[in-house]
Amino acid sequence: MEITVDTLINLLGLILGGGCGAFFTWKWQRKKAQAEAKEKEAEAKSAEIDMAQKVQDTYQQMLEDKQKEVADNQRLISELRADRDHYRQIVGEMEKRQDKTDNEVRELKNLVARNGRQLEAMRPFQCFDMKCRKRVRVQPSECEAADATETEKPEPHDIDPINED
C-alpha cells in the first residue's frame, strides 16, 4: 500500500479535524458553560441586590413615614400642652375670682349681720320718754301699729292756708 500525498492529507485532516478539533471544541464548550454559569450567577446576584434594594427602600419609606408620624404626634402633644396650660390659667383665674367673690359675700354677710345687730339695738321702745326706767322693747309690727295711731296727722286743707302741724 502506497501512501500518497492525498492519503496523508486526508489522514492529517481526519486527525486534526476529528481528534484535535474535538479537544479545542471541548475546551471552548467548557469555557462557554463557565461564562453562562457566571452570567446566571451575576443575574441572580443582580436580582438579589435589586430585591435587597427594594426592601431597603421599603424600610426607608416606613422609617420616613414613622418620623413624620412622630413629628405630628409631637406637634399635637405640644398643642395639647399649650391648651392644657391655657385652661389651667383660666381655671386659676376663675378660682381667684371665686375666692374674691366668696370673700366679698362673707364680708357682705358680716355687714348684714352687723346691721341687723345695730337695728336690733335701735328698735323702738314702748315708752318714748328717754328718762323712763320702764322702757321695754316691742316688736316692729307693734311699733308700726302704735306709730300709725299716734302719728296720724290731719291732711292739710286748701281752705286753711296756715297749717302749723
Backbone as ProteinMPNN parsed JSONL, in Angstrom:
{"seq_chain_A": "MEITVDTLINLLGLILGGGCGAFFTWKWQRKKAQAEAKEKEAEAKSAEIDMAQKVQDTYQQMLEDKQKEVADNQRLISELRADRDHYRQIVGEMEKRQDKTDNEVRELKNLVARNGRQLEAMRPFQCFDMKCRKRVRVQPSECEAADATETEKPEPHDIDPINED", "coords_chain_A": {"N_chain_A": [[0.812, -1.122, 0.0], [0.479, 1.85, -0.783], [1.415, 5.023, 0.225], [0.114, 7.932, -0.402], [0.247, 11.4, -1.137], [-2.181, 12.442, -1.115], [-3.584, 10.707, 0.525], [-2.232, 11.104, 2.837], [-2.925, 13.722, 3.388], [-5.615, 13.459, 3.752], [-5.61, 11.773, 5.939], [-4.276, 13.361, 7.799], [-6.042, 15.495, 7.938], [-8.186, 14.186, 9.033], [-7.214, 13.478, 11.551], [-6.484, 15.946, 12.665], [-8.834, 17.362, 12.306], [-10.765, 15.741, 13.551], [-9.752, 14.636, 16.067], [-8.065, 16.638, 17.346], [-9.657, 18.78, 16.92], [-11.862, 18.083, 18.368], [-10.821, 18.273, 20.931], [-10.233, 21.047, 21.084], [-12.786, 22.006, 20.673], [-14.079, 20.938, 22.872], [-12.8, 22.349, 24.998], [-13.586, 24.902, 24.354], [-16.343, 24.687, 24.628], [-16.49, 24.158, 27.392], [-15.512, 26.564, 28.48], [-17.477, 28.243, 27.527], [-19.722, 27.26, 28.906], [-18.916, 27.831, 31.529], [-18.858, 30.615, 31.362], [-21.554, 31.124, 30.862], [-22.634, 30.142, 33.265], [-21.451, 31.907, 35.071], [-22.656, 34.221, 34.182], [-25.367, 33.686, 34.719], [-25.143, 33.475, 37.466], [-24.349, 36.077, 38.038], [-26.642, 37.415, 37.196], [-28.441, 36.386, 39.079], [-27.318, 37.393, 41.427], [-27.6, 40.068, 40.86], [-30.402, 40.24, 40.76], [-30.875, 39.58, 43.397], [-29.632, 41.72, 44.659], [-31.221, 43.777, 43.658], [-33.649, 43.074, 44.85], [-32.91, 43.337, 47.546], [-32.408, 46.055, 47.526], [-34.966, 47.029, 47.011], [-36.258, 46.171, 49.339], [-34.797, 47.646, 51.185], [-35.501, 50.226, 50.338], [-38.221, 50.124, 50.925], [-38.162, 49.835, 53.725], [-36.883, 52.23, 54.305], [-38.801, 54.07, 53.455], [-40.836, 53.391, 55.237], [-39.573, 54.169, 57.606], [-39.337, 56.949, 57.194], [-42.054, 57.611, 57.072], [-42.779, 56.917, 59.68], [-41.215, 58.751, 61.093], [-42.442, 61.126, 60.271], [-44.941, 60.708, 61.412], [-44.25, 60.652, 64.119], [-43.312, 63.259, 64.376], [-45.697, 64.66, 63.855], [-47.212, 63.724, 66.03], [-45.708, 64.779, 68.133], [-46.098, 67.489, 67.627], [-48.862, 67.657, 68.01], [-48.96, 66.92, 70.705], [-47.57, 69.065, 71.86], [-49.344, 71.134, 71.212], [-51.59, 70.282, 72.658], [-50.546, 70.439, 75.235], [-50.135, 73.184, 75.389], [-52.799, 74.047, 75.212], [-53.766, 72.834, 77.552], [-52.255, 74.216, 79.495], [-53.263, 76.762, 79.048], [-55.97, 76.41, 79.748], [-55.617, 75.682, 82.399], [-54.645, 78.085, 83.38], [-56.896, 79.692, 82.98], [-58.687, 78.393, 84.72], [-57.345, 78.841, 87.116], [-57.537, 81.652, 87.259], [-60.304, 81.861, 87.442], [-60.725, 80.551, 89.874], [-59.431, 82.349, 91.554], [-61.09, 84.573, 91.19], [-63.434, 83.467, 92.189], [-62.693, 82.995, 94.846], [-62.297, 85.637, 95.605], [-64.893, 86.589, 95.238], [-66.2, 84.952, 97.096], [-65.015, 85.929, 99.429], [-65.981, 88.549, 99.339], [-68.739, 88.052, 99.554], [-68.759, 86.886, 102.082], [-67.896, 89.093, 103.584], [-70.044, 90.801, 103.05], [-72.115, 89.347, 104.262], [-71.257, 89.479, 106.916], [-71.472, 92.238, 107.243], [-74.244, 92.594, 106.9], [-75.119, 91.12, 109.081], [-74.033, 92.656, 111.143], [-75.396, 95.052, 110.688], [-77.942, 94.116, 111.242], [-77.684, 93.574, 113.966], [-77.239, 96.172, 114.86], [-79.667, 97.32, 114.122], [-81.358, 95.868, 115.76], [-80.522, 96.834, 118.175], [-81.452, 99.41, 117.98], [-84.152, 99.295, 117.917], [-87.527, 100.408, 118.32], [-88.826, 101.679, 121.427], [-91.315, 100.923, 123.966], [-92.063, 102.846, 125.683], [-91.71, 106.223, 125.138], [-90.393, 108.101, 126.509], [-87.274, 109.106, 127.358], [-86.157, 109.171, 129.832], [-87.536, 107.455, 131.342], [-87.708, 104.573, 133.387], [-88.926, 102.239, 132.832], [-88.785, 101.307, 130.308], [-89.453, 99.236, 127.587], [-88.744, 96.838, 125.157], [-90.383, 96.526, 122.004], [-92.068, 94.622, 119.473], [-91.449, 95.158, 115.98], [-93.792, 95.168, 114.424], [-95.739, 95.887, 116.27], [-94.867, 98.426, 116.834], [-95.287, 99.738, 114.449], [-98.025, 99.692, 114.332], [-98.574, 101.224, 116.602], [-97.32, 103.577, 115.871], [-98.881, 104.321, 113.718], [-101.331, 104.918, 114.894], [-100.673, 106.929, 116.711], [-99.358, 108.919, 115.295], [-101.024, 110.043, 113.413], [-101.761, 112.476, 111.228], [-103.715, 115.268, 110.49], [-104.902, 115.85, 107.259], [-103.777, 118.52, 105.282], [-105.863, 121.219, 104.429], [-107.146, 122.868, 101.604], [-108.453, 125.169, 102.061], [-107.682, 126.143, 104.48], [-105.108, 128.135, 104.913], [-102.97, 128.461, 106.67], [-101.154, 126.232, 108.275], [-100.128, 124.681, 111.074], [-99.096, 122.339, 111.778]], "CA_chain_A": [[0.0, 0.0, 0.0], [1.282, 3.022, -1.046], [0.871, 6.198, 0.896], [0.229, 9.064, -1.283], [0.076, 12.711, -0.51], [-3.612, 12.616, -0.946], [-3.949, 9.915, 1.675], [-1.668, 11.783, 4.004], [-3.718, 14.926, 3.657], [-6.875, 13.007, 4.318], [-5.328, 11.273, 7.274], [-3.945, 14.529, 8.631], [-7.302, 16.232, 8.12], [-9.012, 13.412, 9.955], [-6.631, 13.568, 12.891], [-6.602, 17.324, 13.144], [-10.24, 17.738, 12.296], [-11.562, 14.951, 14.474], [-9.158, 14.497, 17.395], [-7.669, 17.944, 17.908], [-10.837, 19.652, 16.863], [-12.71, 17.728, 19.486], [-10.171, 18.828, 22.116], [-10.456, 22.502, 21.084], [-14.224, 22.217, 20.811], [-14.398, 20.626, 24.261], [-12.32, 23.476, 25.809], [-14.432, 26.06, 24.05], [-17.639, 24.399, 25.227], [-16.326, 24.311, 28.842], [-15.417, 27.993, 28.77], [-18.788, 28.801, 27.251], [-20.586, 26.85, 30.02], [-18.493, 28.616, 32.696], [-19.293, 32.001, 31.145], [-23.005, 31.151, 31.07], [-22.866, 29.96, 34.695], [-21.104, 33.179, 35.725], [-23.68, 35.189, 33.787], [-26.562, 33.368, 35.508], [-24.822, 33.837, 38.848], [-24.373, 37.54, 38.092], [-28.046, 37.798, 37.116], [-29.041, 36.042, 40.372], [-26.822, 38.379, 42.39], [-28.238, 41.333, 40.498], [-31.788, 40.143, 41.222], [-30.822, 39.625, 44.861], [-29.306, 43.106, 45.014], [-32.432, 44.549, 43.378], [-34.618, 42.759, 45.899], [-32.416, 43.962, 48.774], [-32.599, 47.498, 47.356], [-36.394, 47.276, 47.186], [-36.539, 46.005, 50.772], [-34.21, 48.809, 51.853], [-36.346, 51.378, 50.005], [-39.458, 49.971, 51.69], [-37.86, 50.164, 55.124], [-36.576, 53.67, 54.367], [-40.091, 54.76, 53.365], [-41.515, 53.172, 56.518], [-38.893, 54.996, 58.594], [-39.731, 58.33, 56.953], [-43.448, 57.735, 57.497], [-42.787, 56.877, 61.142], [-40.681, 60.027, 61.563], [-43.498, 62.12, 60.076], [-45.963, 60.437, 62.413], [-43.706, 61.083, 65.411], [-43.305, 64.725, 64.36], [-47.091, 65.08, 64.017], [-47.599, 63.441, 67.412], [-45.052, 65.76, 68.996], [-46.781, 68.766, 67.407], [-50.152, 67.555, 68.695], [-48.705, 66.924, 72.147], [-47.235, 70.436, 72.269], [-50.585, 71.905, 71.152], [-52.417, 69.88, 73.794], [-49.944, 71.006, 76.447], [-50.432, 74.622, 75.383], [-54.216, 74.168, 75.567], [-53.9, 72.481, 78.973], [-51.73, 75.329, 80.286], [-54.217, 77.859, 78.903], [-57.141, 76.105, 80.563], [-55.204, 75.764, 83.812], [-54.577, 79.504, 83.701], [-58.274, 80.163, 83.083], [-59.235, 77.84, 85.958], [-56.715, 79.575, 88.218], [-58.161, 82.976, 87.338], [-61.671, 81.687, 87.931], [-60.641, 80.248, 91.302], [-59.121, 83.6, 92.25], [-62.31, 85.366, 91.19], [-64.385, 82.812, 93.097], [-62.234, 83.287, 96.207], [-62.575, 87.049, 95.849], [-66.344, 86.691, 95.392], [-66.532, 84.345, 98.389], [-64.619, 86.88, 100.474], [-66.927, 89.665, 99.31], [-70.001, 87.551, 100.1], [-68.55, 86.735, 103.521], [-67.89, 90.443, 104.151], [-71.415, 91.32, 102.998], [-72.88, 88.659, 105.307], [-70.863, 90.079, 108.198], [-72.04, 93.584, 107.28], [-75.687, 92.437, 107.131], [-75.298, 90.689, 110.473], [-73.751, 93.817, 111.989], [-76.532, 95.969, 110.54], [-79.056, 93.515, 111.985], [-77.457, 93.809, 115.394], [-77.471, 97.597, 115.121], [-81.102, 97.539, 114.044], [-81.929, 95.285, 116.979], [-80.225, 97.748, 119.278], [-82.151, 100.678, 117.778], [-85.593, 99.058, 117.824], [-88.279, 101.387, 119.149], [-89.226, 101.289, 122.772], [-92.726, 101.116, 124.243], [-92.171, 104.146, 126.325], [-90.858, 107.122, 124.377], [-89.687, 109.003, 127.412], [-85.922, 108.588, 127.498], [-85.796, 109.125, 131.242], [-88.37, 106.444, 131.976], [-86.957, 103.358, 133.666], [-89.743, 101.095, 132.472], [-88.763, 101.16, 128.85], [-89.487, 97.835, 127.195], [-88.692, 96.686, 123.699], [-91.579, 95.986, 121.389], [-91.848, 94.085, 118.127], [-91.65, 96.212, 114.976], [-95.182, 95.229, 113.979], [-96.449, 96.64, 117.295], [-94.45, 99.824, 116.696], [-95.937, 100.306, 113.279], [-99.417, 99.932, 114.701], [-98.563, 102.345, 117.541], [-96.955, 104.769, 115.104], [-99.998, 104.686, 112.858], [-102.387, 105.515, 115.703], [-100.184, 108.115, 117.397], [-98.824, 109.964, 114.437], [-101.937, 110.42, 112.35], [-101.839, 113.925, 111.079], [-104.812, 115.634, 109.592], [-104.442, 116.31, 105.953], [-103.989, 119.967, 105.142], [-106.97, 121.6, 103.554], [-106.834, 124.003, 100.74], [-109.123, 126.34, 102.582], [-106.918, 126.593, 105.638], [-103.785, 128.427, 104.398], [-101.939, 128.375, 107.68], [-101.221, 124.925, 108.915], [-98.992, 124.689, 111.969], [-98.624, 120.97, 112.053]], "C_chain_A": [[0.883, 1.221, 0.0], [0.625, 4.232, -0.412], [1.15, 7.369, -0.039], [-0.015, 10.339, -0.478], [-1.415, 12.928, -0.263], [-4.087, 11.859, 0.287], [-3.439, 10.596, 2.929], [-2.497, 13.023, 4.368], [-5.049, 14.532, 4.275], [-6.692, 12.537, 5.761], [-5.031, 12.436, 8.23], [-5.203, 15.358, 8.884], [-8.209, 15.527, 9.113], [-8.506, 13.553, 11.379], [-6.832, 14.982, 13.448], [-8.064, 17.744, 13.227], [-11.029, 16.989, 13.343], [-10.997, 14.975, 15.88], [-8.835, 15.827, 18.035], [-8.856, 18.888, 17.922], [-11.769, 19.372, 18.026], [-12.133, 18.309, 20.78], [-10.422, 20.33, 22.208], [-11.934, 22.822, 21.281], [-14.644, 21.972, 22.264], [-13.98, 21.778, 25.172], [-13.228, 24.697, 25.608], [-15.803, 25.892, 24.694], [-17.572, 24.587, 26.753], [-16.255, 25.787, 29.223], [-16.764, 28.678, 28.556], [-19.748, 28.474, 28.398], [-20.231, 27.631, 31.287], [-18.961, 30.058, 32.566], [-20.797, 32.117, 31.363], [-23.351, 30.996, 32.548], [-22.564, 31.257, 35.45], [-22.159, 34.244, 35.412], [-24.965, 34.953, 34.577], [-26.348, 33.739, 36.967], [-24.862, 35.351, 39.01], [-25.821, 38.043, 38.031], [-28.753, 37.519, 38.446], [-28.613, 37.048, 41.439], [-27.462, 39.738, 42.125], [-29.695, 41.355, 40.973], [-31.845, 40.228, 42.748], [-30.535, 41.04, 45.337], [-30.516, 44.001, 44.782], [-33.479, 44.329, 44.469], [-34.203, 43.411, 47.218], [-32.618, 45.477, 48.709], [-34.077, 47.864, 47.553], [-36.795, 47.167, 48.654], [-36.017, 47.217, 51.539], [-35.051, 50.055, 51.579], [-37.653, 51.327, 50.796], [-39.231, 50.345, 53.151], [-37.576, 51.652, 55.277], [-37.877, 54.476, 54.318], [-40.871, 54.602, 54.669], [-40.905, 54.042, 57.606], [-39.28, 56.461, 58.426], [-41.17, 58.57, 57.384], [-43.548, 57.769, 59.016], [-42.261, 58.196, 61.712], [-41.71, 61.142, 61.39], [-44.585, 61.956, 61.128], [-45.502, 60.905, 63.791], [-43.696, 62.606, 65.483], [-44.726, 65.27, 64.536], [-47.555, 64.869, 65.448], [-46.974, 64.444, 68.374], [-45.713, 67.127, 68.866], [-48.127, 68.763, 68.135], [-49.983, 67.6, 70.204], [-48.388, 68.337, 72.624], [-48.477, 71.324, 72.221], [-51.483, 71.572, 72.332], [-51.863, 70.43, 75.107], [-50.224, 72.491, 76.542], [-51.892, 74.853, 75.77], [-54.423, 73.881, 77.053], [-53.405, 73.631, 79.851], [-52.691, 76.52, 80.235], [-55.434, 77.624, 79.787], [-56.803, 76.118, 82.052], [-55.149, 77.214, 84.263], [-55.987, 80.068, 83.886], [-58.901, 79.668, 84.388], [-58.643, 78.564, 87.165], [-57.328, 80.954, 88.397], [-59.579, 82.875, 87.883], [-61.68, 81.372, 89.425], [-60.332, 81.503, 92.105], [-60.356, 84.485, 92.33], [-63.332, 84.793, 92.157], [-63.994, 83.083, 94.546], [-62.542, 84.733, 96.568], [-64.072, 87.25, 96.079], [-66.776, 86.098, 96.727], [-66.186, 85.291, 99.533], [-65.593, 88.057, 100.519], [-68.272, 89.245, 99.898], [-69.881, 87.409, 101.612], [-68.574, 88.107, 104.201], [-69.299, 91.039, 104.154], [-72.292, 90.648, 104.054], [-72.551, 89.236, 106.679], [-71.472, 91.47, 108.349], [-73.545, 93.522, 107.548], [-75.933, 92.025, 108.586], [-75.057, 91.86, 111.427], [-74.897, 94.82, 111.916], [-77.758, 95.432, 111.274], [-78.907, 93.727, 113.473], [-77.688, 95.276, 115.748], [-78.962, 97.914, 115.098], [-81.796, 97.012, 115.293], [-81.7, 96.231, 118.154], [-81.038, 99.037, 119.152], [-83.665, 100.487, 117.671], [-86.348, 100.024, 118.744], [-88.692, 100.793, 120.497], [-90.709, 101.581, 122.972], [-92.957, 102.495, 124.857], [-91.213, 105.09, 125.623], [-90.126, 108.115, 125.246], [-88.32, 108.412, 127.687], [-85.503, 108.473, 128.963], [-86.562, 108.036, 131.976], [-87.554, 105.173, 132.168], [-87.734, 102.11, 133.272], [-89.76, 100.861, 130.958], [-88.64, 99.686, 128.493], [-89.469, 97.78, 125.67], [-89.988, 96.09, 123.2], [-91.23, 95.468, 120.007], [-92.126, 95.182, 117.102], [-93.091, 96.294, 114.492], [-96.03, 96.011, 114.982], [-96.129, 98.113, 117.171], [-95.156, 100.456, 115.52], [-97.395, 100.611, 113.586], [-99.512, 101.135, 115.635], [-98.25, 103.633, 116.802], [-98.129, 105.233, 114.264], [-101.098, 105.371, 113.669], [-101.937, 106.829, 116.31], [-99.84, 109.236, 116.44], [-99.755, 110.297, 113.277], [-102.063, 111.927, 112.344], [-103.031, 114.224, 110.187], [-104.237, 116.157, 108.291], [-104.696, 117.805, 105.842], [-105.115, 120.235, 104.137], [-106.561, 122.804, 102.737], [-107.443, 125.304, 101.286], [-108.285, 126.951, 103.703], [-105.503, 126.917, 105.172], [-102.695, 128.273, 105.432], [-102.136, 127.048, 108.407], [-99.972, 124.799, 109.779], [-98.487, 123.299, 112.272], [-97.46, 120.623, 111.226]], "O_chain_A": [[1.847, 1.434, 0.737], [-0.587, 4.424, -0.514], [2.287, 7.697, -0.379], [-0.422, 10.319, 0.684], [-1.809, 13.548, 0.725], [-4.936, 12.365, 1.02], [-4.126, 10.655, 3.949], [-2.723, 13.307, 5.545], [-5.544, 15.181, 5.197], [-7.479, 12.846, 6.655], [-5.516, 12.449, 9.362], [-5.378, 15.871, 9.989], [-8.9, 16.155, 9.916], [-9.294, 13.73, 12.307], [-7.298, 15.159, 14.574], [-8.453, 18.433, 14.17], [-11.904, 17.581, 13.975], [-11.723, 15.313, 16.815], [-9.282, 16.113, 19.145], [-9.021, 19.692, 18.84], [-12.381, 20.278, 18.594], [-12.884, 18.786, 21.631], [-10.78, 20.839, 23.271], [-12.288, 23.783, 21.964], [-15.462, 22.709, 22.814], [-14.753, 22.154, 26.053], [-13.578, 25.408, 26.55], [-16.358, 26.845, 25.242], [-18.509, 25.124, 27.342], [-16.882, 26.204, 30.197], [-17.143, 29.577, 29.306], [-20.514, 29.341, 28.818], [-21.118, 28.045, 32.034], [-19.408, 30.659, 33.542], [-21.27, 33.078, 31.969], [-24.27, 31.653, 33.035], [-23.309, 31.658, 36.343], [-22.508, 35.06, 36.266], [-25.586, 35.904, 35.052], [-27.253, 34.251, 37.626], [-25.359, 35.853, 40.018], [-26.182, 38.986, 38.734], [-29.571, 38.324, 38.892], [-29.425, 37.498, 42.247], [-27.819, 40.462, 43.055], [-30.165, 42.355, 41.516], [-32.737, 40.857, 43.317], [-31.129, 41.505, 46.31], [-30.813, 44.876, 45.595], [-34.11, 45.273, 44.946], [-35.039, 43.97, 47.927], [-32.957, 46.107, 49.711], [-34.398, 48.874, 48.178], [-37.578, 47.977, 49.151], [-36.691, 47.748, 52.422], [-35.29, 50.852, 52.486], [-38.135, 52.352, 51.279], [-40.02, 51.084, 53.74], [-37.981, 52.265, 56.265], [-38.036, 55.449, 55.055], [-41.49, 55.551, 55.149], [-41.626, 54.595, 58.436], [-39.528, 57.148, 59.417], [-41.481, 59.598, 57.986], [-44.311, 58.557, 59.575], [-42.796, 58.704, 62.698], [-41.841, 62.006, 62.257], [-45.09, 62.939, 61.67], [-46.282, 61.49, 64.543], [-44.029, 63.185, 66.518], [-44.936, 66.229, 65.279], [-48.217, 65.733, 66.021], [-47.624, 64.905, 69.313], [-45.874, 67.844, 69.854], [-48.488, 69.739, 68.793], [-50.767, 68.241, 70.903], [-48.876, 68.764, 73.67], [-48.654, 72.179, 73.09], [-52.072, 72.466, 72.94], [-52.623, 70.837, 75.986], [-50.514, 73.011, 77.62], [-52.193, 75.747, 76.561], [-55.161, 74.594, 77.733], [-54.054, 73.984, 80.835], [-52.908, 77.2, 81.239], [-55.879, 78.529, 80.493], [-57.627, 76.524, 82.872], [-55.551, 77.544, 85.379], [-56.246, 80.822, 84.824], [-59.57, 80.432, 85.084], [-59.354, 78.865, 88.123], [-57.606, 81.385, 89.517], [-60.003, 83.703, 88.688], [-62.537, 81.862, 90.16], [-60.882, 81.714, 93.186], [-60.65, 85.073, 93.371], [-64.016, 85.536, 92.861], [-64.852, 83.368, 95.381], [-62.986, 85.029, 97.677], [-64.479, 87.976, 96.985], [-67.62, 86.67, 97.417], [-66.953, 85.441, 100.484], [-65.984, 88.508, 101.596], [-68.878, 90.0, 100.657], [-70.802, 87.773, 102.344], [-69.187, 88.274, 105.255], [-69.707, 91.691, 105.115], [-73.123, 91.309, 104.676], [-73.44, 89.457, 107.502], [-71.93, 91.845, 109.429], [-74.065, 94.311, 108.336], [-76.849, 92.529, 109.235], [-75.789, 92.034, 112.402], [-75.321, 95.37, 112.933], [-78.522, 96.199, 111.859], [-79.879, 94.024, 114.167], [-78.257, 95.59, 116.793], [-79.463, 98.67, 115.931], [-82.715, 97.643, 115.815], [-82.566, 96.404, 119.011], [-81.282, 99.695, 120.164], [-84.382, 101.439, 117.361], [-85.857, 100.4, 119.809], [-88.874, 99.585, 120.655], [-91.295, 102.384, 122.245], [-93.932, 103.186, 124.559], [-90.023, 104.794, 125.518], [-89.315, 108.895, 124.747], [-88.231, 107.301, 128.21], [-84.571, 107.733, 129.279], [-86.252, 107.734, 133.128], [-86.82, 104.74, 131.28], [-87.2, 101.007, 133.385], [-90.696, 100.261, 130.43], [-87.803, 98.976, 129.051], [-90.109, 98.587, 124.996], [-90.613, 95.265, 123.866], [-90.203, 95.842, 119.439], [-92.966, 96.049, 117.344], [-93.57, 97.384, 114.179], [-96.948, 96.726, 114.582], [-96.998, 98.962, 117.372], [-95.58, 101.609, 115.6], [-97.936, 101.635, 113.168], [-100.408, 101.967, 115.495], [-98.852, 104.67, 117.08], [-98.343, 106.436, 114.118], [-101.731, 106.308, 113.181], [-102.736, 107.76, 116.418], [-100.027, 110.406, 116.774], [-99.294, 110.792, 112.248], [-102.429, 112.549, 113.34], [-103.305, 113.493, 109.234], [-103.204, 116.826, 108.267], [-105.742, 118.289, 106.275], [-105.262, 119.538, 103.133], [-105.742, 123.627, 103.146], [-106.969, 126.399, 100.982], [-108.213, 128.173, 103.829], [-104.72, 125.976, 105.044], [-101.561, 127.968, 105.063], [-103.154, 126.806, 109.055], [-98.86, 124.811, 109.252], [-97.498, 123.149, 112.99], [-96.938, 119.513, 111.331]]}, "name": "protein", "num_of_chains": 1, "seq": "MEITVDTLINLLGLILGGGCGAFFTWKWQRKKAQAEAKEKEAEAKSAEIDMAQKVQDTYQQMLEDKQKEVADNQRLISELRADRDHYRQIVGEMEKRQDKTDNEVRELKNLVARNGRQLEAMRPFQCFDMKCRKRVRVQPSECEAADATETEKPEPHDIDPINED"}
